[in-house]
Amino acid sequence: MKKVISTESAPAAIGPYSQAIEHNGVLYCSGQIPLDPETMQIVGDNAADQAKQVMKNLSAVLKAAGTDFSKVLKCSIFLDDMGDFGEVNEVYGGYFKNDPPARETVAVQTLPKSVLVEISCIAII
């Protein structure tokens, strides 16, 4: 059965989607961008600072579902500029010290609200 996961500790959806959906013990987290959940304003002027907020938001969604980064199976990273790969990778790597998940990183033309980074993930509960 499909279960919608929602938390006020992460930004509210800015479109017709859920923060995450759980189905049969698997959690599908929508992409998070660097919005402060209280103000819905963009946090950070550079990719590293924005990545920190993105990971904070993902952590809140994972926690609301009863899981954490240790149970993440796969991440997708979307960058506004592949030149930011190194600094985003450094922030991201701090959350996955052992047995990191599968991942892809792609550069896209434009992200929502013209942010520099968006990350989604799939995890087990």
Secondary structure, DSSP 4 states (H G I P E B T S, - for coil): -EEEE--TTSPPPSSS--SEEEETTEEEEEEE-SB-TTT--B--SSHHHHHHHHHHHHHHHHHHTT--GGGEEEEEEEES-GGGHHHHHHHHHTT-SSSPPEEEEEE-S--GGG-SEEEEEEEE-
